[in-house]
Every structure is written in C-alpha cells, then in structure tokens.
Amino acid sequence: MRRFLPVLSITIAAFFAYSTVLAKEITERALAVKAAQLVEVFALLGAFVTVAMIVAALVSTSTFRIVFAQRMRELALLRAIGATRARLARGLVVEGAVVGLLASIAGVALAAGAGQLVPLAGLPAPGFPLMPALIVVAGSFVLTTLAVLAPAWSAAKVSPLEALRTSAVQDTKSRIGGLRWVLGILMASGAGVLLVSVVADGLATKKRSAGMTDELLLRTTFSGALAFGALIAFGPALIAPVLRMISVPLRRSTIGSLAVHGVGGAPRRAASVTAVVALGVSLIIATLTGANTLQGLGKAEMASAYPAELEIIGPVDAAALRAAGLTDVLPYRRTEITVNGRLTMRGTDLDLTKLRDLEDFRVDTGALADMGPREIVLSTHTASSLGVAAGSHVDVNGVQMTVAATVFGGVPLGSALLHASDVDGDPVGALANGPKERVPAGFEVEELSERRLVQENRFTTLVAIAVGLLFLTMLIAVVGVGSTTALSVLERTRESGLLRAIGLTRKELSRLITTEAGLYGIVGALIGLALGIPYAWLAIISLGVEWPLQVPVVAVGVVVLVLTALTAGAGLLPALRAARVSPVAALHSIQ
C-alpha cells in the first residue's frame, strides 16, 4: 500500500489542473460575451497549476526514493537471481508510470465529479471536455514517469550485498558527488550573473526601450529557476547548517533534540521534502512582498489621482463651499509650464501639506514642508526624465527654480506643484470632503472616493486570488511532508520501539514525530525566505517600479507559523500510528 502514496500528490495536482479547464468552460457558458476578457485570468491560473504540477513531481520523486529504499532486500534478491540493473530500473520505472497513470485518471475523475456540483451555485454545469482531460492525464503520466527515473536508477545500482543494509543507513550521507557539486555551482553562478545583470540594467536605465521590461522579467525568471536548481543540487549539504541554526532552543529538551537528530539523520530525504516546501514558501513570500510594495505605490498613486472625496471644477468660492457643509476645502489654480525647455506639463499651487491623505505620499528626495517661492515639487518619474533631484535648479518658463522635493506615485492634479506666489489667476477648482449633495448647483463634481475604492478593492482581490492559488502549491507540499513522515515512521519502527522501551511515553513519541514534521516546514520556510524576498525585489526592479521594497513582516510571520502548524499536523496521523505500536512488537519487526 505504501508504494501508492505518490498517488495523492499527483491526484491533487491533476484535480486542480482539470478543475481549471472546467472553470473556464463554466465561465464561457455563463458569460459568453465577456469570456474573452478573462483569457488573461485563466492564463494566470494555468501558470499556477503548472507550478503545482512541478511541486507534485518533486514530492513524488522524494516518495519514490523512500519507497524504493525500503524495498532494498527485495531488490537484492532480484539482483541475486539474475536481474540486471537495466531490467530492474525498467521495472521500477514501469511501476512508477502506472502509479502516475492511476493518479492522473483519479484526479480528472474527481474534478469532473466536482464540476457536476456547480449547478448548486446557480451556474450551468460543465460538460466533459475530452481533449483537455486526455492532455491532463498524459501530462501527469509523463511527469510522474520523469519523477521516478532518478530514484529507479539509483535503487537499481545497489549491489546485492549493499542492498541488504537498512534504508536508514543509506540515507545518512550528507555528502554529494562531484557532478552534483559542479552542476550546483554552475546553476548558482548562472543565477548570480543574471541577478547582477537585472539589478545593473534595471537601476541604471531610467528610460527603457520597448520590450526591456519583458526581457528583465525573463532574466529574473531564469535566475529564479537556476537558483532553485542549485538548491536541489546542494540540498543534502545545506540541511545540517540550517538545522544547527534553528535547533538551539530545541536542543534544550529531549524531544526537540531527538527530532533534530531524526531530520538531520536523513539529509537527502529532508532535502527533497524541504525543497518542495521552500518553493511554495518562496512564491508566497515573493507574492506578498511584491504586493505589499505595489500596494504602497498604489496608495501613493491613488492619493495623487484621488486626493480628496470630491473635486469641484470651475471658479469656486471656498467660503461658500465651507458654508455648504464641505470640509477640507482646498482651492487651486493651474498653469501650463515648460521645464528646461523639454517637458511641458500642468502645474498647480495646491498645498500638498494640507491634504488629508498626506501619509500615503512618500518623499524620495527633499521635503514638502519647507517649500517657498520659486520652488517646485516633481514626481520621481518626471525628475528621472529630467535627471534632477531635490536641490537641483531647473528652468520653468524662463524662471530659475529649485526642486524642493521629489515624490513617489505622482503629483496631485498635475505633473508639478508650485508655490502660490508663482501662479497667477483665480482658482479653477477645489478639493473637498463631504457628500456630493452639499455642493452648490452649477458646479461639475467628480466623486473621487468611489473611484479610489474600486481601484483598491480590485487590487486587493487580485492579490487574494494569487495568494490563494499559491496555497495550492503549499497544499501539495504539506501532502509531501505527510507522506515522507509516514514512510519514515514505517522504516523506523524498530527505533520507535527502542525509544518506547527505554521510557518514552506514547504522547512523547507522538510529539517527537510531529516535531520532526514541523521541522521540515521550518527549514523549508527559512530557505524560502532566503529566496523569496530577494527575487521579489528583483521583480520590482524588473517592472521598473519606483518604490522601495516593503516586506510585510507580520504577513511573513503568519505564513511561517501557519506552514509550521500544517506540516506538524501532516505528521499527526503517522505519529499516532507510531505511538500505537507496542515496544515488543516494534523491536521484533524486520525492516
């Protein structure tokens, strides 16, 4: 039965893959006219499902490796009676391929069955898209076959005498071979070179040519893929130092110390499962960090585009507006300006320091409070185009002015802010807060607050969808932790019996197993943090976003805690199984 544990992860991945196909068909039936607008959404879903399939393949590789290691005596007997390495490897590959086929069929069947429940939500039921179903089954089958190749060949190489050893002994080596070192170094070097090139080109080039952003994003993607490949290559060698870093508080207790030794005693297994967890964590952390950074910029842009609840357009009387019950009334004047003879833009004399949402703005250089006559405030984008910063002198309509500050996200109502003494004429509009109904008749009024709320809700929804989809990856990673822990319990039955015999209670043994499972999550989370945050910063640079990186510390902490709880929970059932075995029966078991 244990050899079919890889079925679960592949089944889940196939289920979500085919569910995406059915969701698209349901949407097309319900929104026949507007379905074309959702093409990009389903392309994004496809990308996340692809990641989930890759994670499932990695989990399957780890599980196959453990299953084959537990069958070394069986494989030794086959070798002893004449089976060649090639024949043995072929047999193991066929076994893995059959598992993949069964799992993919099960996933598609579950998705198709779940699709028939859609009418309960008032939507039309999907049909059965045969070709996509066959593609999902074939893709899962091929992926599982590729996942079993390395474990099968590794198991087939063991000589009959070596195969008679226990699987635990064979998995205790943290050293990696010369070829693996070379591949890891090459991939890490390639990731580093691409990373440096993205930073250099992204920060140095203010005016980007067409297609440069796409090129930088492509380099970032390749760099991330190479970095993850290097992580897989170096994985067994990284487990010990990472465990030493996090195990100081755990070593103060007997259970914690045993758990650390249990994970560190099988570095190759730990490296396989933590690599999967690290991939999911890095994607989630990168998404949260990038979203938090873009949200900061978005708030500044929203504060610039919608600096108040109402914009009243036309000659205004501030006193009359205040008398009508409006608050924070800020009249403004507007003029056309040309800066350095190059850029023509609108300038206003709006007093930025009196805006209610001033905290949403972030000054890049200079200060807003000390702005005086013949001083100007520019957006960072405009300042970059002109090659100036706070303190620089610019020519504004033939008058020398000093740049008082540059701000992220844009300047409200125009491209530049001027002092009131530098703008002539009467007010052409005003910003105010309050109900639209209180504006006197005869004015054109725009409700800025509603537009801002729509934009903010849209951004929040997109981030929530992205994070939710990435948790599919974490779900499969948690399944991998559970299957790895279950197999570990099976092969360490005698060890569990010995621990019980020397005085460990059932509760303590159960706590030991769940602590080991939680350690997989913690190690994976730390590695994921080390990858996710730098590559979030790299993505921000690639997109040309003019806003400092903002790491959501609280959200990151919650992700790590939730992941640790989930992985520990994944080890709960194996822990209960281990605790139920009597010491005498465990000591008499043959591994």
C-alpha positions as CSV (number, residue, x, y, z in Angstrom):
1,M,0.0,0.0,0.0
2,R,2.8,2.4,0.9
3,R,4.1,2.4,-2.7
4,F,0.9,4.2,-3.8
5,L,1.5,7.2,-1.5
6,P,2.7,9.3,-4.5
7,V,-0.8,8.9,-6.0
8,L,-2.1,11.5,-3.6
9,S,0.1,14.5,-4.7
10,I,-0.3,13.7,-8.4
11,T,-4.1,13.2,-7.9
12,I,-4.4,16.6,-6.3
13,A,-2.3,18.3,-9.0
14,A,-4.3,16.7,-11.8
15,F,-7.6,17.6,-10.0
16,F,-6.6,21.3,-9.9
17,A,-5.4,21.2,-13.5
18,Y,-8.6,19.8,-14.8
19,S,-10.7,22.0,-12.5
20,T,-9.1,25.0,-14.2
21,V,-10.4,23.6,-17.6
22,L,-13.9,23.1,-16.2
23,A,-13.9,26.5,-14.6
24,K,-13.1,28.1,-17.9
25,E,-15.9,26.2,-19.6
26,I,-18.4,27.2,-16.9
27,T,-17.3,30.9,-17.2
28,E,-17.7,30.7,-21.0
29,R,-21.2,29.4,-20.7
30,A,-22.3,31.9,-18.1
31,L,-20.5,34.9,-19.7
32,A,-20.5,34.1,-23.4
33,V,-19.9,37.7,-24.4
34,K,-17.4,38.7,-21.7
35,A,-15.5,35.5,-21.6
36,A,-12.8,36.9,-23.8
37,Q,-11.9,39.4,-21.1
38,L,-11.0,36.5,-18.8
39,V,-8.3,35.0,-21.0
40,E,-5.5,36.5,-19.0
41,V,-7.1,35.3,-15.8
42,F,-7.1,31.7,-17.0
43,A,-3.6,32.1,-18.3
44,L,-2.6,33.0,-14.8
45,L,-4.4,30.0,-13.4
46,G,-2.6,27.8,-15.9
47,A,0.8,29.2,-14.7
48,F,-0.1,28.4,-11.0
49,V,-1.3,24.9,-11.9
50,T,2.0,24.3,-13.8
51,V,3.9,25.2,-10.6
52,A,1.6,22.8,-8.6
53,M,2.4,20.0,-11.1
54,I,6.1,20.6,-10.7
55,V,5.8,20.5,-6.9
56,A,3.8,17.3,-7.2
57,A,6.6,15.8,-9.3
58,L,9.2,16.8,-6.7
59,V,7.1,15.2,-3.9
60,S,6.7,12.1,-6.0
61,T,10.5,11.9,-6.6
62,S,11.1,12.1,-2.9
63,T,8.4,9.5,-2.1
64,F,9.6,7.0,-4.7
65,R,13.1,7.3,-3.4
66,I,12.0,6.4,0.1
67,V,9.7,3.6,-1.1
68,F,12.5,2.0,-3.2
69,A,14.9,2.3,-0.3
70,Q,12.6,0.4,1.9
71,R,12.5,-2.5,-0.6
72,M,16.2,-3.0,-0.8
73,R,16.1,-6.6,0.4
74,E,13.5,-7.4,-2.3
75,L,15.7,-5.7,-4.9
76,A,18.7,-7.5,-3.6
77,L,17.0,-10.9,-4.1
78,L,16.1,-9.9,-7.6
79,R,19.7,-9.0,-8.4
80,A,20.9,-12.2,-6.8
81,I,18.7,-14.4,-9.0
82,G,20.0,-12.7,-12.2
83,A,18.1,-9.4,-12.7
84,T,20.3,-6.8,-14.4
85,R,20.4,-3.2,-13.3
86,A,18.8,-2.1,-16.5
87,R,16.0,-4.6,-16.2
88,L,15.4,-3.7,-12.5
89,A,15.4,0.0,-13.4
90,R,12.9,-0.6,-16.2
91,G,10.6,-2.5,-13.8
92,L,10.7,0.3,-11.2
93,V,10.0,3.0,-13.9
94,V,7.0,1.0,-15.2
95,E,5.7,0.7,-11.6
96,G,6.0,4.5,-11.2
97,A,4.4,5.2,-14.5
98,V,1.4,3.0,-13.6
99,V,1.1,5.0,-10.4
100,G,1.2,8.2,-12.3
101,L,-1.5,7.0,-14.8
102,L,-3.8,5.9,-12.0
103,A,-3.3,9.1,-10.1
104,S,-3.9,11.3,-13.1
105,I,-7.1,9.4,-14.0
106,A,-8.3,9.7,-10.4
107,G,-7.6,13.5,-10.4
108,V,-9.5,14.1,-13.6
109,A,-12.4,12.0,-12.4
110,L,-12.6,13.9,-9.1
111,A,-12.5,17.2,-10.9
112,A,-15.2,16.1,-13.3
113,G,-17.4,14.9,-10.4
114,A,-16.9,18.2,-8.6
115,G,-17.9,20.1,-11.7
116,Q,-21.3,18.5,-11.6
117,L,-21.9,20.2,-8.2
118,V,-21.7,23.7,-9.9
119,P,-25.5,23.9,-10.6
120,L,-26.0,24.1,-6.8
121,A,-24.4,27.6,-7.0
122,G,-26.8,28.7,-9.8
123,L,-24.3,28.3,-12.7
124,P,-24.6,26.0,-15.7
125,A,-22.9,22.6,-15.3
126,P,-19.8,22.0,-17.5
127,G,-19.7,19.1,-20.0
128,F,-16.7,16.7,-20.2
129,P,-14.0,18.3,-22.4
130,L,-12.4,15.1,-23.6
131,M,-9.3,16.5,-25.2
132,P,-8.2,18.6,-22.2
133,A,-8.9,15.6,-20.0
134,L,-6.6,13.4,-22.1
135,I,-3.9,16.2,-22.1
136,V,-4.1,16.4,-18.3
137,V,-3.8,12.6,-17.9
138,A,-1.0,12.4,-20.4
139,G,0.9,15.3,-18.8
140,S,0.6,13.8,-15.3
141,F,1.7,10.4,-16.6
142,V,4.8,11.9,-18.3
143,L,5.6,14.0,-15.3
144,T,5.4,11.0,-12.9
145,T,7.5,8.9,-15.3
146,L,10.2,11.5,-15.3
147,A,9.9,11.8,-11.5
148,V,10.6,8.1,-11.0
149,L,13.6,7.9,-13.3
150,A,16.3,9.1,-10.9
151,P,15.0,7.0,-7.8
152,A,14.7,3.9,-10.0
153,W,18.2,4.1,-11.5
154,S,19.6,4.9,-8.0
155,A,17.9,1.9,-6.5
156,A,18.9,-0.4,-9.4
157,K,22.6,0.5,-9.0
158,V,22.8,-1.0,-5.5
159,S,24.7,-4.3,-5.4
160,P,23.1,-7.3,-3.6
161,L,25.4,-7.0,-0.6
162,E,24.8,-3.3,-0.2
163,A,21.1,-3.6,-0.7
164,L,20.9,-5.9,2.4
165,R,21.7,-2.8,4.6
166,T,18.8,-0.8,6.1
167,S,17.4,2.1,4.2
168,A,18.1,4.4,7.2
169,V,21.8,3.7,6.8
170,Q,21.8,4.5,3.1
171,D,20.1,7.9,3.6
172,T,22.5,9.2,6.2
173,K,25.1,10.6,3.8
174,S,25.1,14.4,3.5
175,R,28.0,14.4,1.1
176,I,27.1,15.0,-2.6
177,G,29.0,13.8,-5.6
178,G,31.4,15.8,-7.7
179,L,29.0,16.0,-10.7
180,R,26.3,17.4,-8.4
181,W,28.7,20.0,-7.0
182,V,29.6,21.1,-10.5
183,L,26.0,21.3,-11.6
184,G,25.1,23.2,-8.4
185,I,27.9,25.7,-8.8
186,L,27.1,26.3,-12.4
187,M,23.5,26.9,-11.7
188,A,24.2,29.1,-8.7
189,S,26.8,31.1,-10.8
190,G,24.3,31.5,-13.6
191,A,21.6,32.7,-11.2
192,G,24.0,35.2,-9.7
193,V,25.1,36.5,-13.1
194,L,21.5,37.0,-14.2
195,L,20.7,38.6,-10.9
196,V,23.5,41.1,-11.2
197,S,22.6,41.9,-14.8
198,V,19.0,42.6,-13.8
199,V,20.0,44.9,-11.0
200,A,22.5,46.7,-13.1
201,D,20.3,47.3,-16.1
202,G,17.1,47.8,-14.1
203,L,18.5,50.5,-11.8
204,A,20.8,52.2,-14.4
205,T,18.3,52.6,-17.2
206,K,15.8,55.3,-16.5
207,K,14.3,55.4,-20.0
208,R,13.5,51.9,-21.1
209,S,13.3,50.8,-24.7
210,A,10.3,48.8,-25.9
211,G,10.5,45.2,-24.6
212,M,13.1,45.9,-22.0
213,T,10.8,45.2,-19.0
214,D,9.8,41.8,-20.6
215,E,13.5,41.0,-21.1
216,L,14.3,41.8,-17.4
217,L,11.4,39.7,-16.2
218,L,12.6,36.8,-18.3
219,R,16.1,37.1,-16.9
220,T,14.6,37.2,-13.4
221,T,12.5,34.0,-14.1
222,F,15.6,32.2,-15.4
223,S,17.6,33.3,-12.4
224,G,15.0,32.0,-10.0
225,A,14.8,28.7,-11.8
226,L,18.6,28.3,-11.7
227,A,18.6,29.3,-8.0
228,F,16.0,26.6,-7.2
229,G,18.0,24.1,-9.3
230,A,21.1,24.9,-7.2
231,L,19.0,24.4,-4.1
232,I,18.1,20.9,-5.2
233,A,21.7,20.1,-6.0
234,F,23.1,21.4,-2.8
235,G,20.1,20.3,-0.6
236,P,21.7,17.5,1.4
237,A,24.7,19.6,2.3
238,L,22.5,22.5,3.4
239,I,20.4,20.6,5.9
240,A,23.0,20.3,8.6
241,P,23.9,24.0,8.8
242,V,20.3,25.1,8.7
243,L,19.4,22.7,11.4
244,R,22.3,24.0,13.6
245,M,21.0,27.5,13.1
246,I,17.4,26.7,14.3
247,S,18.0,23.9,16.7
248,V,19.5,25.8,19.6
249,P,16.1,26.2,21.5
250,L,15.0,22.7,20.6
251,R,18.1,21.0,22.0
252,R,17.1,22.2,25.5
253,S,14.5,19.4,25.5
254,T,14.9,15.7,24.9
255,I,12.1,15.6,22.4
256,G,13.5,18.5,20.5
257,S,17.0,17.1,20.4
258,L,15.7,13.7,19.1
259,A,13.6,15.5,16.5
260,V,16.6,17.4,15.2
261,H,18.7,14.3,15.0
262,G,15.8,12.5,13.3
263,V,15.6,15.1,10.5
264,G,19.4,15.6,10.2
265,G,20.0,11.8,10.2
266,A,18.3,11.5,6.7
267,P,19.6,14.6,4.9
268,R,18.8,13.5,1.4
269,R,15.2,12.8,2.4
270,A,15.0,16.1,4.3
271,A,16.5,18.0,1.4
272,S,13.9,16.6,-1.0
273,V,10.9,17.5,1.0
274,T,12.1,20.9,2.2
275,A,13.0,21.9,-1.3
276,V,9.3,21.5,-2.2
277,V,8.2,23.5,0.9
278,A,10.8,26.1,0.1
279,L,9.5,26.5,-3.5
280,G,5.9,27.1,-2.2
281,V,7.1,29.5,0.6
282,S,9.3,31.5,-1.8
283,L,6.5,32.0,-4.2
284,I,4.1,33.1,-1.5
285,I,6.6,35.4,0.2
286,A,7.6,36.9,-3.1
287,T,4.0,37.5,-4.0
288,L,3.2,39.0,-0.6
289,T,6.3,41.2,-0.6
290,G,5.7,42.3,-4.2
291,A,2.0,43.0,-3.5
292,N,2.9,45.0,-0.3
293,T,5.4,47.1,-2.3
294,L,3.0,47.7,-5.1
295,Q,0.2,48.5,-2.6
296,G,2.4,51.2,-1.1
297,L,3.0,52.7,-4.6
298,G,-0.7,52.2,-5.3
299,K,-1.7,54.2,-2.3
300,A,0.6,57.0,-3.3
301,E,-0.8,56.9,-6.9
302,M,-4.4,56.8,-5.5
303,A,-3.7,59.7,-3.2
304,S,-2.3,61.6,-6.2
305,A,-5.1,60.7,-8.6
306,Y,-7.9,60.9,-6.0
307,P,-6.5,63.3,-3.2
308,A,-10.0,64.0,-1.7
309,E,-13.5,62.7,-1.8
310,L,-14.7,65.4,-4.2
311,E,-13.1,67.5,-7.0
312,I,-15.2,70.6,-7.8
313,I,-14.3,72.0,-11.2
314,G,-14.9,75.6,-12.1
315,P,-14.4,79.1,-10.5
316,V,-15.1,78.4,-6.8
317,D,-15.7,80.4,-3.6
318,A,-14.0,78.5,-0.8
319,A,-16.1,80.3,1.9
320,A,-19.3,79.3,0.1
321,L,-18.3,75.7,-0.1
322,R,-17.4,75.6,3.6
323,A,-20.7,77.2,4.4
324,A,-22.5,74.5,2.5
325,G,-21.0,71.9,4.9
326,L,-18.0,70.7,3.0
327,T,-14.7,70.2,4.9
328,D,-11.0,70.4,4.0
329,V,-11.8,72.8,1.1
330,L,-8.6,73.4,-0.9
331,P,-8.9,75.7,-3.9
332,Y,-6.2,75.5,-6.5
333,R,-5.0,77.4,-9.6
334,R,-3.5,75.8,-12.7
335,T,-1.0,76.9,-15.3
336,E,1.0,75.4,-18.2
337,I,4.7,75.2,-17.6
338,T,7.7,74.0,-19.6
339,V,10.7,72.7,-17.6
340,N,14.2,73.0,-19.0
341,G,12.7,73.6,-22.4
342,R,12.0,69.9,-22.7
343,L,8.9,68.8,-20.8
344,T,5.6,70.7,-21.0
345,M,3.1,69.8,-18.2
346,R,0.5,71.2,-15.9
347,G,1.5,73.0,-12.7
348,T,-0.8,73.7,-9.7
349,D,-0.4,75.6,-6.5
350,L,-2.2,73.0,-4.4
351,D,-0.9,73.0,-0.8
352,L,0.2,69.4,-0.5
353,T,0.8,69.6,3.2
354,K,-2.9,70.2,3.9
355,L,-4.1,67.0,2.2
356,R,-5.9,64.5,4.5
357,D,-4.1,61.5,3.0
358,L,-0.6,63.1,3.1
359,E,0.7,59.9,4.9
360,D,0.1,58.0,1.7
361,F,2.7,60.0,-0.1
362,R,6.4,59.2,0.3
363,V,9.1,61.7,-0.4
364,D,12.1,60.4,-2.4
365,T,14.4,63.4,-2.0
366,G,13.9,66.8,-0.2
367,A,11.0,67.9,2.0
368,L,7.5,69.2,1.4
369,A,7.1,71.4,4.5
370,D,9.8,74.0,3.6
371,M,8.5,74.8,0.1
372,G,8.7,78.5,-0.7
373,P,8.6,80.9,-3.7
374,R,10.4,79.8,-6.8
375,E,10.5,76.2,-5.7
376,I,8.9,73.2,-7.4
377,V,7.9,69.7,-6.5
378,L,8.1,66.9,-9.1
379,S,7.2,63.3,-9.3
380,T,10.1,60.8,-9.2
381,H,9.2,59.8,-12.8
382,T,9.4,63.4,-14.1
383,A,12.6,64.0,-12.0
384,S,14.2,60.9,-13.5
385,S,13.3,62.1,-17.0
386,L,14.9,65.4,-16.4
387,G,17.9,64.0,-14.5
388,V,17.3,66.2,-11.4
389,A,16.7,65.7,-7.6
390,A,15.9,67.9,-4.6
391,G,18.3,70.9,-4.6
392,S,18.7,70.9,-8.4
393,H,18.0,74.0,-10.4
394,V,15.5,73.9,-13.3
395,D,14.2,76.5,-15.8
396,V,10.4,76.9,-15.5
397,N,9.0,79.2,-18.3
398,G,12.3,81.1,-18.3
399,V,12.5,81.4,-14.5
400,Q,15.1,79.6,-12.4
401,M,13.6,77.5,-9.7
402,T,14.9,75.0,-7.2
403,V,13.5,71.5,-6.9
404,A,12.1,71.4,-3.3
405,A,11.2,67.7,-3.3
406,T,10.5,64.7,-5.5
407,V,7.7,62.3,-4.5
408,F,6.8,58.8,-5.4
409,G,3.5,58.0,-7.2
410,G,2.9,61.3,-8.9
411,V,1.8,64.8,-8.0
412,P,-1.9,65.6,-7.4
413,L,-3.8,67.4,-10.2
414,G,-0.8,67.7,-12.5
415,S,2.8,66.9,-13.0
416,A,4.3,69.7,-10.8
417,L,3.5,71.7,-7.7
418,L,4.4,75.4,-7.5
419,H,4.2,77.9,-4.7
420,A,1.1,80.1,-4.6
421,S,3.2,83.2,-5.4
422,D,4.4,81.7,-8.7
423,V,0.9,81.1,-10.1
424,D,-1.4,83.9,-11.4
425,G,-5.1,84.0,-11.8
426,D,-8.2,82.9,-9.9
427,P,-9.0,79.4,-8.6
428,V,-10.2,77.0,-11.3
429,G,-11.3,74.3,-8.9
430,A,-11.2,72.9,-5.4
431,L,-10.8,69.7,-3.5
432,A,-13.2,69.0,-0.7
433,N,-14.5,66.2,1.6
434,G,-18.2,65.6,2.2
435,P,-21.4,64.4,0.5
436,K,-21.8,65.3,-3.2
437,E,-25.3,66.6,-2.5
438,R,-23.9,69.5,-0.5
439,V,-22.1,71.0,-3.5
440,P,-24.0,74.1,-4.7
441,A,-25.7,73.9,-8.0
442,G,-23.8,74.9,-11.1
443,F,-20.5,73.1,-10.5
444,E,-19.2,70.0,-12.2
445,V,-18.3,67.5,-9.5
446,E,-16.3,64.3,-9.6
447,E,-16.6,61.7,-6.8
448,L,-13.0,60.7,-6.4
449,S,-13.6,58.5,-3.3
450,E,-15.7,55.9,-5.2
451,R,-13.1,55.6,-8.0
452,R,-10.4,55.1,-5.4
453,L,-12.3,52.5,-3.5
454,V,-13.0,50.5,-6.8
455,Q,-9.3,50.5,-7.6
456,E,-8.2,49.5,-4.1
457,N,-10.8,46.6,-4.0
458,R,-9.7,45.4,-7.4
459,F,-6.0,45.2,-6.3
460,T,-6.9,43.5,-3.0
461,T,-9.0,40.9,-4.9
462,L,-6.2,40.1,-7.3
463,V,-3.6,39.7,-4.5
464,A,-6.0,37.4,-2.6
465,I,-6.6,35.3,-5.7
466,A,-2.8,35.0,-6.3
467,V,-2.0,34.0,-2.7
468,G,-4.9,31.6,-2.7
469,L,-3.7,29.9,-5.8
470,L,-0.2,29.7,-4.4
471,F,-1.5,27.9,-1.4
472,L,-2.3,25.0,-3.8
473,T,1.4,24.6,-4.0
474,M,1.7,24.6,-0.2
475,L,-1.1,22.0,0.0
476,I,0.8,19.6,-2.2
477,A,4.0,20.4,-0.2
478,V,2.2,19.5,3.0
479,V,1.0,16.3,1.5
480,G,4.6,15.6,0.7
481,V,5.6,16.2,4.3
482,G,2.9,13.8,5.4
483,S,3.9,11.0,3.1
484,T,7.5,11.4,3.9
485,T,6.8,11.3,7.7
486,A,4.6,8.3,7.2
487,L,7.3,6.4,5.4
488,S,9.8,7.5,7.9
489,V,7.7,6.0,10.7
490,L,7.4,2.7,8.8
491,E,11.1,2.3,8.3
492,R,12.0,3.4,11.9
493,T,9.6,1.0,13.6
494,R,12.4,-0.7,15.5
495,E,13.8,2.7,16.5
496,S,10.4,3.8,17.9
497,G,10.2,0.5,19.8
498,L,13.6,1.1,21.3
499,L,12.6,4.6,22.4
500,R,9.4,3.2,24.0
501,A,11.4,0.5,25.7
502,I,13.8,3.0,27.4
503,G,10.9,5.0,28.8
504,L,9.4,7.3,26.1
505,T,5.7,7.5,26.5
506,R,3.2,7.3,23.7
507,K,2.5,11.1,23.9
508,E,6.2,11.9,23.9
509,L,6.8,9.6,20.8
510,S,3.8,11.3,19.1
511,R,5.2,14.7,19.9
512,L,8.6,13.6,18.6
513,I,7.2,12.7,15.2
514,T,5.1,15.8,14.8
515,T,8.1,17.9,15.8
516,E,10.1,16.3,13.0
517,A,7.3,17.1,10.6
518,G,7.2,20.7,11.8
519,L,11.0,21.0,11.3
520,Y,10.5,20.2,7.6
521,G,8.3,23.2,7.4
522,I,10.6,25.5,9.4
523,V,13.7,24.5,7.3
524,G,11.7,24.9,4.1
525,A,10.3,28.3,5.3
526,L,13.8,29.7,6.1
527,I,15.1,28.6,2.7
528,G,12.0,30.0,1.0
529,L,12.5,33.3,2.8
530,A,16.1,33.4,1.6
531,L,14.9,33.0,-2.0
532,G,11.6,34.8,-2.0
533,I,12.4,38.2,-0.7
534,P,15.5,38.8,-3.0
535,Y,13.5,37.7,-6.0
536,A,10.6,39.9,-5.0
537,W,13.0,42.8,-5.0
538,L,14.4,41.6,-8.4
539,A,10.8,41.5,-9.8
540,I,10.2,45.1,-8.6
541,I,13.3,46.3,-10.3
542,S,12.4,44.4,-13.5
543,L,9.0,46.1,-13.6
544,G,10.6,49.5,-13.1
545,V,8.5,50.3,-10.1
546,E,9.8,53.4,-8.4
547,W,9.0,52.5,-4.8
548,P,11.3,51.0,-2.1
549,L,10.8,47.3,-1.3
550,Q,8.4,46.8,1.6
551,V,8.5,43.4,3.3
552,P,5.2,42.6,5.2
553,V,6.8,41.3,8.4
554,V,3.5,40.3,10.0
555,A,2.2,38.5,7.0
556,V,5.5,36.7,6.5
557,G,5.5,35.6,10.2
558,V,1.9,34.3,9.8
559,V,2.9,32.3,6.7
560,V,5.8,30.7,8.6
561,L,3.6,29.9,11.6
562,V,0.8,28.5,9.5
563,L,3.2,26.4,7.5
564,T,4.8,25.0,10.6
565,A,1.4,24.1,12.0
566,L,0.3,22.5,8.8
567,T,3.5,20.4,8.4
568,A,3.3,19.4,12.0
569,G,-0.3,18.5,11.5
570,A,0.7,16.4,8.5
571,G,2.8,14.3,10.8
572,L,0.0,13.8,13.3
573,L,-1.5,10.6,11.8
574,P,1.9,8.9,11.3
575,A,2.7,9.9,14.9
576,L,-0.4,8.3,16.2
577,R,0.4,5.2,14.3
578,A,3.9,5.0,15.7
579,A,2.6,5.6,19.2
580,R,0.1,2.7,18.9
581,V,2.8,0.1,18.2
582,S,3.9,-1.8,21.3
583,P,7.6,-1.8,22.2
584,V,7.8,-5.6,22.0
585,A,6.2,-5.8,18.6
586,A,8.4,-2.9,17.3
587,L,11.6,-4.5,18.5
588,H,10.7,-7.8,16.8
589,S,9.9,-6.1,13.4
590,I,12.1,-6.7,10.5
591,Q,12.9,-3.6,8.3
